[in-house]
Amino acid sequence: MNTRQQSLFDREQPAAVECCGTELLPLLAELKERGAVPFAMTAICVGRWRLSLDWRNAEKMRFRSTGVQSG
């Protein structure tokens, strides 16, 4: 998955995403912001990774402290 495809997360909660090494840190930050928890990381080939994701906390992240749903 390319991190430039940010609209993907607006529609889906994929079970896994793929990225290259340079995309890894920004992708991890975005996943954390959206409530996903990466629980496994697999090397696909040199410099390419597949992250398995858990989205159970995503709904909690959509609500702000005021109780208003964001996004």
MIROVEX-349021 format. One record per residue (C-alpha): x, y, z. Coordinates in steps of 0.25 Angstrom, whole numbers, padded with zeros to 4 digits, always signed. Example, Ala and Ser with C-alpha at 12.3 -4.5 7.8 and 13.67 -1.06 7.14 Angstrom:
<atoms>
+0049-0018+0031 +0055-0004+0029 
</atoms>
This chain:
<atoms>
+0000+0000+0000 +0005+0014-0003 +0003+0024+0008 -0001+0034-0002 -0014+0027-0003 -0020+0033+0010 -0034+0032+0006 -0033+0017+0007 -0034+0018+0022 -0046+0027+0021 -0054+0016+0014 -0047+0003+0019 -0040-0003+0030 -0031-0013+0023 -0026-0026+0031 -0012-0023+0025 -0004-0012+0018 +0009-0012+0010 +0019-0002+0010 +0034+0000+0007 +0044+0004+0017 +0044+0019+0015 +0028+0019+0016 +0028+0011+0029 +0030+0022+0040 +0019+0032+0034 +0010+0020+0032 +0011+0015+0046 +0008+0029+0051 -0004+0030+0042 -0009+0016+0047 -0008+0020+0061 -0015+0033+0059 -0027+0025+0052 -0027+0015+0064 -0021+0003+0057 -0011-0006+0065 +0000-0013+0056 +0002-0026+0063 +0011-0033+0052 +0021-0029+0043 +0026-0038+0031 +0037-0036+0022 +0032-0038+0008 +0045-0035+0001 +0057-0026+0003 +0052-0013+0008 +0037-0016+0007 +0028-0020+0019 +0014-0025+0021 +0007-0020+0034 -0004-0028+0040 -0014-0018+0047 -0024-0019+0058 -0036-0008+0057 -0043-0011+0070 -0039+0002+0076 -0043+0010+0063 -0057+0013+0067 -0052+0019+0080 -0043+0028+0073 -0054+0034+0065 -0060+0040+0077 -0054+0052+0083 -0055+0056+0098 -0068+0064+0095 -0075+0051+0090 -0076+0057+0076 -0072+0047+0065 -0061+0052+0056 -0059+0048+0041 
</atoms>
